[in-house]
Amino acid sequence: MGNCHVSQSYAWLLWKKKKSCLKRKRVRKMTDEEGKLRSRRKEEFRSKVDDMFLVVFPVLFAIFNTIYWPVCLQAPPVDR
C-alpha cells in the first residue's frame, strides 16, 4: 500500500515537471540582422560538427576494428 502511494506521488511530480517544461518562455522579437546572425552561427556550428565527424568516425571505426577482430578470431570456439 505504501509503495503505491510513493509511485503515485512520484508520477505526479514527473507530470508536473513535464508540464512546467512545456511552458514556452517569452522571447523578444529579433531584428532581421539578429536573425541572420543567429542562423549563420548555427550553420557554422553544424558545419564544424560535420567536419569533425568526417575525421572522428572513421578513426573510431578503425580503432574498433583493430581491437574487435583480433579478439574474435583468437577466442576459442564454443562447444554446445
mmCIF file as gemmi writes it, N, C-alpha and C atoms, coordinates in Angstrom:
data_model
loop_
_atom_site.group_PDB
_atom_site.id
_atom_site.type_symbol
_atom_site.label_atom_id
_atom_site.label_alt_id
_atom_site.label_comp_id
_atom_site.label_asym_id
_atom_site.label_entity_id
_atom_site.label_seq_id
_atom_site.pdbx_PDB_ins_code
_atom_site.Cartn_x
_atom_site.Cartn_y
_atom_site.Cartn_z
_atom_site.occupancy
_atom_site.B_iso_or_equiv
_atom_site.pdbx_formal_charge
_atom_site.auth_seq_id
_atom_site.auth_asym_id
_atom_site.pdbx_PDB_model_num
ATOM 1 N N . MET Axp A 1 ? 0.831 -1.185 0 1 0 ? 1 A 1
ATOM 2 C CA . MET Axp A 1 ? 0 0 0 1 0 ? 1 A 1
ATOM 3 C C . MET Axp A 1 ? 0.876 1.249 0 1 0 ? 1 A 1
ATOM 4 N N . GLY Axp A 2 ? 1.946 1.236 0.781 1 0 ? 2 A 1
ATOM 5 C CA . GLY Axp A 2 ? 2.834 2.393 0.865 1 0 ? 2 A 1
ATOM 6 C C . GLY Axp A 2 ? 3.568 2.643 -0.443 1 0 ? 2 A 1
ATOM 7 N N . ASN Axp A 3 ? 3.965 1.551 -1.122 1 0 ? 3 A 1
ATOM 8 C CA . ASN Axp A 3 ? 4.665 1.682 -2.392 1 0 ? 3 A 1
ATOM 9 C C . ASN Axp A 3 ? 3.78 2.311 -3.455 1 0 ? 3 A 1
ATOM 10 N N . CYS Axp A 4 ? 2.501 1.998 -3.431 1 0 ? 4 A 1
ATOM 11 C CA . CYS Axp A 4 ? 1.561 2.545 -4.405 1 0 ? 4 A 1
ATOM 12 C C . CYS Axp A 4 ? 1.467 4.06 -4.243 1 0 ? 4 A 1
ATOM 13 N N . HIS Axp A 5 ? 1.388 4.518 -3.005 1 0 ? 5 A 1
ATOM 14 C CA . HIS Axp A 5 ? 1.308 5.955 -2.746 1 0 ? 5 A 1
ATOM 15 C C . HIS Axp A 5 ? 2.585 6.657 -3.198 1 0 ? 5 A 1
ATOM 16 N N . VAL Axp A 6 ? 3.717 6.04 -2.939 1 0 ? 6 A 1
ATOM 17 C CA . VAL Axp A 6 ? 5.003 6.608 -3.35 1 0 ? 6 A 1
ATOM 18 C C . VAL Axp A 6 ? 5.068 6.694 -4.872 1 0 ? 6 A 1
ATOM 19 N N . SER Axp A 7 ? 4.629 5.643 -5.55 1 0 ? 7 A 1
ATOM 20 C CA . SER Axp A 7 ? 4.643 5.628 -7.015 1 0 ? 7 A 1
ATOM 21 C C . SER Axp A 7 ? 3.739 6.704 -7.58 1 0 ? 7 A 1
ATOM 22 N N . GLN Axp A 8 ? 2.556 6.859 -6.983 1 0 ? 8 A 1
ATOM 23 C CA . GLN Axp A 8 ? 1.626 7.89 -7.452 1 0 ? 8 A 1
ATOM 24 C C . GLN Axp A 8 ? 2.202 9.277 -7.219 1 0 ? 8 A 1
ATOM 25 N N . SER Axp A 9 ? 2.832 9.486 -6.095 1 0 ? 9 A 1
ATOM 26 C CA . SER Axp A 9 ? 3.433 10.789 -5.798 1 0 ? 9 A 1
ATOM 27 C C . SER Axp A 9 ? 4.558 11.097 -6.778 1 0 ? 9 A 1
ATOM 28 N N . TYR Axp A 10 ? 5.363 10.099 -7.046 1 0 ? 10 A 1
ATOM 29 C CA . TYR Axp A 10 ? 6.477 10.281 -7.979 1 0 ? 10 A 1
ATOM 30 C C . TYR Axp A 10 ? 5.949 10.568 -9.382 1 0 ? 10 A 1
ATOM 31 N N . ALA Axp A 11 ? 4.922 9.837 -9.809 1 0 ? 11 A 1
ATOM 32 C CA . ALA Axp A 11 ? 4.329 10.068 -11.127 1 0 ? 11 A 1
ATOM 33 C C . ALA Axp A 11 ? 3.755 11.477 -11.207 1 0 ? 11 A 1
ATOM 34 N N . TRP Axp A 12 ? 3.123 11.937 -10.144 1 0 ? 12 A 1
ATOM 35 C CA . TRP Axp A 12 ? 2.565 13.293 -10.133 1 0 ? 12 A 1
ATOM 36 C C . TRP Axp A 12 ? 3.678 14.333 -10.247 1 0 ? 12 A 1
ATOM 37 N N . LEU Axp A 13 ? 4.784 14.124 -9.533 1 0 ? 13 A 1
ATOM 38 C CA . LEU Axp A 13 ? 5.905 15.061 -9.617 1 0 ? 13 A 1
ATOM 39 C C . LEU Axp A 13 ? 6.495 15.097 -11.029 1 0 ? 13 A 1
ATOM 40 N N . LEU Axp A 14 ? 6.641 13.935 -11.655 1 0 ? 14 A 1
ATOM 41 C CA . LEU Axp A 14 ? 7.153 13.891 -13.025 1 0 ? 14 A 1
ATOM 42 C C . LEU Axp A 14 ? 6.214 14.609 -13.99 1 0 ? 14 A 1
ATOM 43 N N . TRP Axp A 15 ? 4.911 14.383 -13.822 1 0 ? 15 A 1
ATOM 44 C CA . TRP Axp A 15 ? 3.932 15.038 -14.683 1 0 ? 15 A 1
ATOM 45 C C . TRP Axp A 15 ? 3.98 16.548 -14.509 1 0 ? 15 A 1
ATOM 46 N N . LYS Axp A 16 ? 4.098 17.002 -13.274 1 0 ? 16 A 1
ATOM 47 C CA . LYS Axp A 16 ? 4.154 18.441 -13.008 1 0 ? 16 A 1
ATOM 48 C C . LYS Axp A 16 ? 5.433 19.034 -13.611 1 0 ? 16 A 1
ATOM 49 N N . LYS Axp A 17 ? 6.551 18.332 -13.5 1 0 ? 17 A 1
ATOM 50 C CA . LYS Axp A 17 ? 7.817 18.798 -14.066 1 0 ? 17 A 1
ATOM 51 C C . LYS Axp A 17 ? 7.707 18.895 -15.585 1 0 ? 17 A 1
ATOM 52 N N . LYS Axp A 18 ? 7.115 17.882 -16.207 1 0 ? 18 A 1
ATOM 53 C CA . LYS Axp A 18 ? 6.942 17.889 -17.658 1 0 ? 18 A 1
ATOM 54 C C . LYS Axp A 18 ? 6.065 19.059 -18.079 1 0 ? 18 A 1
ATOM 55 N N . LYS Axp A 19 ? 5.013 19.281 -17.335 1 0 ? 19 A 1
ATOM 56 C CA . LYS Axp A 19 ? 4.092 20.363 -17.648 1 0 ? 19 A 1
ATOM 57 C C . LYS Axp A 19 ? 4.803 21.713 -17.575 1 0 ? 19 A 1
ATOM 58 N N . SER Axp A 20 ? 5.674 21.892 -16.578 1 0 ? 20 A 1
ATOM 59 C CA . SER Axp A 20 ? 6.379 23.161 -16.443 1 0 ? 20 A 1
ATOM 60 C C . SER Axp A 20 ? 7.433 23.33 -17.527 1 0 ? 20 A 1
ATOM 61 N N . CYS Axp A 21 ? 7.993 22.22 -18.017 1 0 ? 21 A 1
ATOM 62 C CA . CYS Axp A 21 ? 8.998 22.294 -19.083 1 0 ? 21 A 1
ATOM 63 C C . CYS Axp A 21 ? 8.371 22.656 -20.418 1 0 ? 21 A 1
ATOM 64 N N . LEU Axp A 22 ? 7.094 22.336 -20.576 1 0 ? 22 A 1
ATOM 65 C CA . LEU Axp A 22 ? 6.432 22.593 -21.844 1 0 ? 22 A 1
ATOM 66 C C . LEU Axp A 22 ? 5.993 24.047 -22.002 1 0 ? 22 A 1
ATOM 67 N N . LYS Axp A 23 ? 5.98 24.788 -20.902 1 0 ? 23 A 1
ATOM 68 C CA . LYS Axp A 23 ? 5.587 26.19 -20.992 1 0 ? 23 A 1
ATOM 69 C C . LYS Axp A 23 ? 6.628 26.948 -21.803 1 0 ? 23 A 1
ATOM 70 N N . ARG Axp A 24 ? 6.154 27.729 -22.739 1 0 ? 24 A 1
ATOM 71 C CA . ARG Axp A 24 ? 7.069 28.497 -23.581 1 0 ? 24 A 1
ATOM 72 C C . ARG Axp A 24 ? 7.522 29.749 -22.863 1 0 ? 24 A 1
ATOM 73 N N . LYS Axp A 25 ? 8.792 30.021 -23.038 1 0 ? 25 A 1
ATOM 74 C CA . LYS Axp A 25 ? 9.32 31.255 -22.487 1 0 ? 25 A 1
ATOM 75 C C . LYS Axp A 25 ? 9.035 32.374 -23.466 1 0 ? 25 A 1
ATOM 76 N N . ARG Axp A 26 ? 8.802 33.526 -22.95 1 0 ? 26 A 1
ATOM 77 C CA . ARG Axp A 26 ? 8.566 34.669 -23.828 1 0 ? 26 A 1
ATOM 78 C C . ARG Axp A 26 ? 9.889 35.143 -24.387 1 0 ? 26 A 1
ATOM 79 N N . VAL Axp A 27 ? 9.94 35.198 -25.675 1 0 ? 27 A 1
ATOM 80 C CA . VAL Axp A 27 ? 11.161 35.599 -26.355 1 0 ? 27 A 1
ATOM 81 C C . VAL Axp A 27 ? 10.892 36.922 -27.061 1 0 ? 27 A 1
ATOM 82 N N . ARG Axp A 28 ? 11.825 37.844 -26.886 1 0 ? 28 A 1
ATOM 83 C CA . ARG Axp A 28 ? 11.64 39.115 -27.563 1 0 ? 28 A 1
ATOM 84 C C . ARG Axp A 28 ? 11.884 38.931 -29.046 1 0 ? 28 A 1
ATOM 85 N N . LYS Axp A 29 ? 11.257 39.771 -29.827 1 0 ? 29 A 1
ATOM 86 C CA . LYS Axp A 29 ? 11.416 39.664 -31.274 1 0 ? 29 A 1
ATOM 87 C C . LYS Axp A 29 ? 12.826 40.057 -31.67 1 0 ? 29 A 1
ATOM 88 N N . MET Axp A 30 ? 13.357 39.321 -32.621 1 0 ? 30 A 1
ATOM 89 C CA . MET Axp A 30 ? 14.697 39.623 -33.124 1 0 ? 30 A 1
ATOM 90 C C . MET Axp A 30 ? 14.581 40.499 -34.364 1 0 ? 30 A 1
ATOM 91 N N . THR Axp A 31 ? 15.568 41.321 -34.526 1 0 ? 31 A 1
ATOM 92 C CA . THR Axp A 31 ? 15.628 42.1 -35.763 1 0 ? 31 A 1
ATOM 93 C C . THR Axp A 31 ? 16.099 41.159 -36.87 1 0 ? 31 A 1
ATOM 94 N N . ASP Axp A 32 ? 15.993 41.611 -38.105 1 0 ? 32 A 1
ATOM 95 C CA . ASP Axp A 32 ? 16.441 40.791 -39.237 1 0 ? 32 A 1
ATOM 96 C C . ASP Axp A 32 ? 17.927 40.495 -39.143 1 0 ? 32 A 1
ATOM 97 N N . GLU Axp A 33 ? 18.7 41.486 -38.71 1 0 ? 33 A 1
ATOM 98 C CA . GLU Axp A 33 ? 20.149 41.274 -38.579 1 0 ? 33 A 1
ATOM 99 C C . GLU Axp A 33 ? 20.454 40.212 -37.538 1 0 ? 33 A 1
ATOM 100 N N . GLU Axp A 34 ? 19.778 40.299 -36.387 1 0 ? 34 A 1
ATOM 101 C CA . GLU Axp A 34 ? 19.998 39.309 -35.332 1 0 ? 34 A 1
ATOM 102 C C . GLU Axp A 34 ? 19.595 37.918 -35.805 1 0 ? 34 A 1
ATOM 103 N N . GLY Axp A 35 ? 18.508 37.82 -36.53 1 0 ? 35 A 1
ATOM 104 C CA . GLY Axp A 35 ? 18.06 36.533 -37.045 1 0 ? 35 A 1
ATOM 105 C C . GLY Axp A 35 ? 19.048 35.95 -38.033 1 0 ? 35 A 1
ATOM 106 N N . LYS Axp A 36 ? 19.563 36.783 -38.925 1 0 ? 36 A 1
ATOM 107 C CA . LYS Axp A 36 ? 20.539 36.316 -39.905 1 0 ? 36 A 1
ATOM 108 C C . LYS Axp A 36 ? 21.833 35.884 -39.218 1 0 ? 36 A 1
ATOM 109 N N . LEU Axp A 37 ? 22.275 36.675 -38.228 1 0 ? 37 A 1
ATOM 110 C CA . LEU Axp A 37 ? 23.49 36.337 -37.492 1 0 ? 37 A 1
ATOM 111 C C . LEU Axp A 37 ? 23.32 35.006 -36.754 1 0 ? 37 A 1
ATOM 112 N N . ARG Axp A 38 ? 22.16 34.828 -36.143 1 0 ? 38 A 1
ATOM 113 C CA . ARG Axp A 38 ? 21.889 33.598 -35.402 1 0 ? 38 A 1
ATOM 114 C C . ARG Axp A 38 ? 21.887 32.387 -36.339 1 0 ? 38 A 1
ATOM 115 N N . SER Axp A 39 ? 21.228 32.515 -37.477 1 0 ? 39 A 1
ATOM 116 C CA . SER Axp A 39 ? 21.194 31.378 -38.402 1 0 ? 39 A 1
ATOM 117 C C . SER Axp A 39 ? 22.57 31.12 -39.011 1 0 ? 39 A 1
ATOM 118 N N . ARG Axp A 40 ? 23.372 32.168 -39.211 1 0 ? 40 A 1
ATOM 119 C CA . ARG Axp A 40 ? 24.729 31.978 -39.721 1 0 ? 40 A 1
ATOM 120 C C . ARG Axp A 40 ? 25.584 31.243 -38.699 1 0 ? 40 A 1
ATOM 121 N N . ARG Axp A 41 ? 25.433 31.602 -37.42 1 0 ? 41 A 1
ATOM 122 C CA . ARG Axp A 41 ? 26.187 30.921 -36.36 1 0 ? 41 A 1
ATOM 123 C C . ARG Axp A 41 ? 25.79 29.453 -36.256 1 0 ? 41 A 1
ATOM 124 N N . LYS Axp A 42 ? 24.48 29.185 -36.367 1 0 ? 42 A 1
ATOM 125 C CA . LYS Axp A 42 ? 24.021 27.798 -36.325 1 0 ? 42 A 1
ATOM 126 C C . LYS Axp A 42 ? 24.605 27.008 -37.482 1 0 ? 42 A 1
ATOM 127 N N . GLU Axp A 43 ? 24.607 27.589 -38.663 1 0 ? 43 A 1
ATOM 128 C CA . GLU Axp A 43 ? 25.142 26.911 -39.842 1 0 ? 43 A 1
ATOM 129 C C . GLU Axp A 43 ? 26.64 26.663 -39.695 1 0 ? 43 A 1
ATOM 130 N N . GLU Axp A 44 ? 27.374 27.634 -39.145 1 0 ? 44 A 1
ATOM 131 C CA . GLU Axp A 44 ? 28.806 27.457 -38.922 1 0 ? 44 A 1
ATOM 132 C C . GLU Axp A 44 ? 29.063 26.336 -37.916 1 0 ? 44 A 1
ATOM 133 N N . PHE Axp A 45 ? 28.258 26.284 -36.858 1 0 ? 45 A 1
ATOM 134 C CA . PHE Axp A 45 ? 28.417 25.236 -35.855 1 0 ? 45 A 1
ATOM 135 C C . PHE Axp A 45 ? 28.15 23.868 -36.467 1 0 ? 45 A 1
ATOM 136 N N . ARG Axp A 46 ? 27.065 23.752 -37.233 1 0 ? 46 A 1
ATOM 137 C CA . ARG Axp A 46 ? 26.746 22.484 -37.881 1 0 ? 46 A 1
ATOM 138 C C . ARG Axp A 46 ? 27.85 22.059 -38.828 1 0 ? 46 A 1
ATOM 139 N N . SER Axp A 47 ? 28.41 23.025 -39.537 1 0 ? 47 A 1
ATOM 140 C CA . SER Axp A 47 ? 29.49 22.722 -40.463 1 0 ? 47 A 1
ATOM 141 C C . SER Axp A 47 ? 30.719 22.206 -39.709 1 0 ? 47 A 1
ATOM 142 N N . LYS Axp A 48 ? 31.035 22.818 -38.571 1 0 ? 48 A 1
ATOM 143 C CA . LYS Axp A 48 ? 32.179 22.366 -37.773 1 0 ? 48 A 1
ATOM 144 C C . LYS Axp A 48 ? 31.956 20.95 -37.244 1 0 ? 48 A 1
ATOM 145 N N . VAL Axp A 49 ? 30.733 20.666 -36.802 1 0 ? 49 A 1
ATOM 146 C CA . VAL Axp A 49 ? 30.414 19.327 -36.296 1 0 ? 49 A 1
ATOM 147 C C . VAL Axp A 49 ? 30.545 18.303 -37.418 1 0 ? 49 A 1
ATOM 148 N N . ASP Axp A 50 ? 30.026 18.636 -38.601 1 0 ? 50 A 1
ATOM 149 C CA . ASP Axp A 50 ? 30.16 17.723 -39.747 1 0 ? 50 A 1
ATOM 150 C C . ASP Axp A 50 ? 31.621 17.468 -40.081 1 0 ? 50 A 1
ATOM 151 N N . ASP Axp A 51 ? 32.414 18.525 -40.114 1 0 ? 51 A 1
ATOM 152 C CA . ASP Axp A 51 ? 33.838 18.369 -40.424 1 0 ? 51 A 1
ATOM 153 C C . ASP Axp A 51 ? 34.545 17.51 -39.387 1 0 ? 51 A 1
ATOM 154 N N . MET Axp A 52 ? 34.198 17.712 -38.118 1 0 ? 52 A 1
ATOM 155 C CA . MET Axp A 52 ? 34.826 16.945 -37.052 1 0 ? 52 A 1
ATOM 156 C C . MET Axp A 52 ? 34.491 15.454 -37.201 1 0 ? 52 A 1
ATOM 157 N N . PHE Axp A 53 ? 33.216 15.143 -37.46 1 0 ? 53 A 1
ATOM 158 C CA . PHE Axp A 53 ? 32.821 13.74 -37.548 1 0 ? 53 A 1
ATOM 159 C C . PHE Axp A 53 ? 33.302 13.068 -38.826 1 0 ? 53 A 1
ATOM 160 N N . LEU Axp A 54 ? 33.644 13.849 -39.852 1 0 ? 54 A 1
ATOM 161 C CA . LEU Axp A 54 ? 34.247 13.263 -41.04 1 0 ? 54 A 1
ATOM 162 C C . LEU Axp A 54 ? 35.603 12.651 -40.716 1 0 ? 54 A 1
ATOM 163 N N . VAL Axp A 55 ? 36.242 13.121 -39.673 1 0 ? 55 A 1
ATOM 164 C CA . VAL Axp A 55 ? 37.534 12.585 -39.247 1 0 ? 55 A 1
ATOM 165 C C . VAL Axp A 55 ? 37.348 11.6 -38.095 1 0 ? 55 A 1
ATOM 166 N N . VAL Axp A 56 ? 36.549 11.975 -37.112 1 0 ? 56 A 1
ATOM 167 C CA . VAL Axp A 56 ? 36.416 11.185 -35.89 1 0 ? 56 A 1
ATOM 168 C C . VAL Axp A 56 ? 35.783 9.817 -36.161 1 0 ? 56 A 1
ATOM 169 N N . PHE Axp A 57 ? 34.724 9.767 -36.951 1 0 ? 57 A 1
ATOM 170 C CA . PHE Axp A 57 ? 34.042 8.494 -37.17 1 0 ? 57 A 1
ATOM 171 C C . PHE Axp A 57 ? 34.939 7.452 -37.826 1 0 ? 57 A 1
ATOM 172 N N . PRO Axp A 58 ? 35.625 7.765 -38.914 1 0 ? 58 A 1
ATOM 173 C CA . PRO Axp A 58 ? 36.494 6.733 -39.499 1 0 ? 58 A 1
ATOM 174 C C . PRO Axp A 58 ? 37.62 6.292 -38.56 1 0 ? 58 A 1
ATOM 175 N N . VAL Axp A 59 ? 38.156 7.221 -37.783 1 0 ? 59 A 1
ATOM 176 C CA . VAL Axp A 59 ? 39.228 6.865 -36.845 1 0 ? 59 A 1
ATOM 177 C C . VAL Axp A 59 ? 38.693 5.91 -35.775 1 0 ? 59 A 1
ATOM 178 N N . LEU Axp A 60 ? 37.537 6.226 -35.203 1 0 ? 60 A 1
ATOM 179 C CA . LEU Axp A 60 ? 36.95 5.342 -34.191 1 0 ? 60 A 1
ATOM 180 C C . LEU Axp A 60 ? 36.572 3.99 -34.781 1 0 ? 60 A 1
ATOM 181 N N . PHE Axp A 61 ? 36.092 3.982 -36.026 1 0 ? 61 A 1
ATOM 182 C CA . PHE Axp A 61 ? 35.753 2.731 -36.695 1 0 ? 61 A 1
ATOM 183 C C . PHE Axp A 61 ? 37 1.863 -36.862 1 0 ? 61 A 1
ATOM 184 N N . ALA Axp A 62 ? 38.098 2.473 -37.265 1 0 ? 62 A 1
ATOM 185 C CA . ALA Axp A 62 ? 39.351 1.737 -37.441 1 0 ? 62 A 1
ATOM 186 C C . ALA Axp A 62 ? 39.865 1.198 -36.104 1 0 ? 62 A 1
ATOM 187 N N . ILE Axp A 63 ? 39.798 2.007 -35.057 1 0 ? 63 A 1
ATOM 188 C CA . ILE Axp A 63 ? 40.24 1.557 -33.728 1 0 ? 63 A 1
ATOM 189 C C . ILE Axp A 63 ? 39.387 0.378 -33.251 1 0 ? 63 A 1
ATOM 190 N N . PHE Axp A 64 ? 38.079 0.513 -33.426 1 0 ? 64 A 1
ATOM 191 C CA . PHE Axp A 64 ? 37.177 -0.562 -33.023 1 0 ? 64 A 1
ATOM 192 C C . PHE Axp A 64 ? 37.527 -1.858 -33.743 1 0 ? 64 A 1
ATOM 193 N N . ASN Axp A 65 ? 37.718 -1.78 -35.05 1 0 ? 65 A 1
ATOM 194 C CA . ASN Axp A 65 ? 38.008 -2.987 -35.829 1 0 ? 65 A 1
ATOM 195 C C . ASN Axp A 65 ? 39.361 -3.592 -35.496 1 0 ? 65 A 1
ATOM 196 N N . THR Axp A 66 ? 40.35 -2.769 -35.2 1 0 ? 66 A 1
ATOM 197 C CA . THR Axp A 66 ? 41.666 -3.318 -34.848 1 0 ? 66 A 1
ATOM 198 C C . THR Axp A 66 ? 41.632 -4.038 -33.506 1 0 ? 66 A 1
ATOM 199 N N . ILE Axp A 67 ? 40.691 -3.706 -32.66 1 0 ? 67 A 1
ATOM 200 C CA . ILE Axp A 67 ? 40.559 -4.399 -31.373 1 0 ? 67 A 1
ATOM 201 C C . ILE Axp A 67 ? 39.58 -5.564 -31.487 1 0 ? 67 A 1
ATOM 202 N N . TYR Axp A 68 ? 38.459 -5.349 -32.149 1 0 ? 68 A 1
ATOM 203 C CA . TYR Axp A 68 ? 37.379 -6.34 -32.192 1 0 ? 68 A 1
ATOM 204 C C . TYR Axp A 68 ? 37.777 -7.624 -32.924 1 0 ? 68 A 1
ATOM 205 N N . TRP Axp A 69 ? 38.291 -7.508 -34.12 1 0 ? 69 A 1
ATOM 206 C CA . TRP Axp A 69 ? 38.552 -8.696 -34.928 1 0 ? 69 A 1
ATOM 207 C C . TRP Axp A 69 ? 39.661 -9.583 -34.37 1 0 ? 69 A 1
ATOM 208 N N . PRO Axp A 70 ? 40.762 -9.072 -33.907 1 0 ? 70 A 1
ATOM 209 C CA . PRO Axp A 70 ? 41.744 -9.993 -33.304 1 0 ? 70 A 1
ATOM 210 C C . PRO Axp A 70 ? 41.195 -10.733 -32.08 1 0 ? 70 A 1
ATOM 211 N N . VAL Axp A 71 ? 40.383 -10.035 -31.286 1 0 ? 71 A 1
ATOM 212 C CA . VAL Axp A 71 ? 39.792 -10.692 -30.106 1 0 ? 71 A 1
ATOM 213 C C . VAL Axp A 71 ? 38.84 -11.791 -30.55 1 0 ? 71 A 1
ATOM 214 N N . CYS Axp A 72 ? 38.016 -11.518 -31.547 1 0 ? 72 A 1
ATOM 215 C CA . CYS Axp A 72 ? 37.055 -12.529 -32.018 1 0 ? 72 A 1
ATOM 216 C C . CYS Axp A 72 ? 37.747 -13.72 -32.667 1 0 ? 72 A 1
ATOM 217 N N . LEU Axp A 73 ? 38.778 -13.459 -33.418 1 0 ? 73 A 1
ATOM 218 C CA . LEU Axp A 73 ? 39.455 -14.556 -34.123 1 0 ? 73 A 1
ATOM 219 C C . LEU Axp A 73 ? 40.296 -15.423 -33.196 1 0 ? 73 A 1
ATOM 220 N N . GLN Axp A 74 ? 40.72 -14.868 -32.07 1 0 ? 74 A 1
ATOM 221 C CA . GLN Axp A 74 ? 41.545 -15.637 -31.125 1 0 ? 74 A 1
ATOM 222 C C . GLN Axp A 74 ? 40.706 -16.367 -30.081 1 0 ? 74 A 1
ATOM 223 N N . ALA Axp A 75 ? 39.446 -16.031 -29.976 1 0 ? 75 A 1
ATOM 224 C CA . ALA Axp A 75 ? 38.581 -16.674 -28.977 1 0 ? 75 A 1
ATOM 225 C C . ALA Axp A 75 ? 38.361 -18.13 -29.356 1 0 ? 75 A 1
ATOM 226 N N . PRO Axp A 76 ? 38.439 -19.033 -28.38 1 0 ? 76 A 1
ATOM 227 C CA . PRO Axp A 76 ? 38.193 -20.453 -28.67 1 0 ? 76 A 1
ATOM 228 C C . PRO Axp A 76 ? 36.722 -20.673 -29.064 1 0 ? 76 A 1
ATOM 229 N N . PRO Axp A 77 ? 36.47 -21.622 -29.948 1 0 ? 77 A 1
ATOM 230 C CA . PRO Axp A 77 ? 35.073 -21.889 -30.344 1 0 ? 77 A 1
ATOM 231 C C . PRO Axp A 77 ? 34.278 -22.425 -29.168 1 0 ? 77 A 1
ATOM 232 N N . VAL Axp A 78 ? 33.019 -22.073 -29.143 1 0 ? 78 A 1
ATOM 233 C CA . VAL Axp A 78 ? 32.14 -22.505 -28.056 1 0 ? 78 A 1
ATOM 234 C C . VAL Axp A 78 ? 31.502 -23.842 -28.432 1 0 ? 78 A 1
ATOM 235 N N . ASP Axp A 79 ? 31.645 -24.853 -27.57 1 0 ? 79 A 1
ATOM 236 C CA . ASP Axp A 79 ? 31.031 -26.17 -27.792 1 0 ? 79 A 1
ATOM 237 C C . ASP Axp A 79 ? 29.645 -26.164 -27.186 1 0 ? 79 A 1
ATOM 238 N N . ARG Axp A 80 ? 28.703 -26.718 -27.934 1 0 ? 80 A 1
ATOM 239 C CA . ARG Axp A 80 ? 27.327 -26.796 -27.418 1 0 ? 80 A 1
ATOM 240 C C . ARG Axp A 80 ? 26.898 -28.208 -27.259 1 0 ? 80 A 1
